[in-house]
Amino acid sequence: MTTVAQACHWFGERGMPVSKRDIKVRGRWGLVRIRDEWNGGWDDEVDCYDLESGSMWAEPWDGILYGDSPFVPHNQERTAVALARVDQSYEEHIEED
């Protein structure tokens, strides 16, 4: 299992410096929240990166709503449901290849 520190390093190696406080790791997914520069809060969506992909690039596979993310306290169930959808989409894509 990847730790937040390892994920932070993974992003940095790919030219995407991300603070540890803006990363959550759930399974293969590195979840990154982004500041919304216009309103000073957080973007409506959290990007999902496949930390196990072996890719040399940091490009999000998908995203989940901020309200469904682990950045919201006591949100494990909503996060699990949202990431199950991401996992399903990922598995379908892998099967197509």
N, C-alpha and C positions, 0 to 999 in steps of 0.2 A: 504494500500500500504506500502510495506517495504521501509525503508529509507536506505541510504548507511551506516549510523551508525549501524542500526539494522542488516544489512547484514554482516558488519564487525564483530559484536558480534556473529552472527550465525556461521560464519566460525571459529572464535576463540573457540567457544564451541565444535566444532568438530575437534579440534586439527590442524586447518589450519590457522595460523595467516596470515592475508592479510591486507595490508595497505589500508586505505580508498581511496587513490588516484588510486589504482589499481582495484577498484570495480565500476561498474555501475549497476543500477537496472532498469529493464524494465519489468513491470508487475510482473509475478511470477519468473522471471529469474534474478539471480545474475550473472553478467558477470565479469569474472576475467581475467586480462591480466597477462602474465608471462614473465619475462625477459629471453631472449635467452642468456645464459651464454657464448656461443661460439662467437657471433658477437657483443654483447653489446647492441643490440636493443631489440625489442619485438618479441616474438614467433609469427609465422605466423597465429596462431589460438587463439581465445579467448574462454575460457571454459564457458559453460552455466550450472549453477546449479539451480535446482528447490528449491527455498527458501520456498515454501509452502508444500513441500513433507512430512514434519514431520519426515524425516529420521534422524537417529542419526549419519549418516556418510556424509561427504562432498565429493561426487563423482559427476563429471560432467555428465549431461544427454547427452550433445552433445557439439558441438563447432561451431563457425562461424569464417569466415576469419577476420583477424585483420582489413583489409581494409573495411569490412562491419560493423564494430563495432562502438559503440558510443564513443570510445576513439579517433576516427578521427573526428576533428571538422566539423560541418555542414554536418553530415552524417545521419540524421534522416531517410531519405527515404530508403537508403540502409540497415540500421539497421532494419527497420520495415519489409522489404522484407525477410531478413535473419532470423529474429525471427519468422516470419509467417511460414517459413519452419520448424523451430524447434517446434513450437506449433503444427503443423500438425502431425509431427512425434510423438510427445508426446501423442496427442489425439488418434492416431491410436494404439499406444501401450496400452493405457488405455482401449480402446474398446476391444482389444484382451484378456485382463485379465478377 
